[in-house]
Structures are given as C-alpha cells and as structure tokens.
Amino acid sequence: MELTELYDDVVRQLADERRQLVETTVEEYGASATFRFLLAVIAGATPRERQVIRVLLRQLDQYEREAAAGEQPE
C-alpha cells in the first residue's frame, strides 16, 4: 500500500474540524507525503497519545542538542 493511500484512509476517518486543521497546516507549511501522513496521524491521536508524542519530541530535541554539543547522548 502506498503512503498516499494510507494518508487518504487516515484523513477519511478524521472529524471535519481535524481534517481542516491538517489541510490548513499542509497549505501553510507545505508537506511531503510522509509529513502529511504524520500530521494526519497526529490529528487523529488521542490526548494521551499526543502527550507521549510530545515526550518523544522533547527527548529527540535533547538528543540532538547533546549530539551537536559533542556530548555523548543518553
């Protein structure tokens, strides 16, 4: 299955408001197929899932800061 097909499946399941948010974000910032898919999946995530995503993003940011500073990332 192609990523665009997965994206279409996810977007079809979103509430209208969430679908519009994804479309607006894509139009404003531009997006590759991968990025559009990620945005749609996040838009469909539960509050708990989005909370875990934010934790992961903070950890990735910390990892990248440490790597850029020449430190051994944890």
SULRA-V163436 format. One record per run of one state. SS is the DSSP state (A for helix, B for strand, O for the rest). FROM is the first residue (numbers start at 1). TO is the last residue. Records with the same first field share a line. If there is no record, write none. Layout:
BEGIN
SS=FROM-TO / FROM-TO
END
This chain:
BEGIN
O=1-2 / 14-15 / 30-32 / 44-46 / 69-74
A=3-13 / 16-29 / 33-43 / 47-68
END
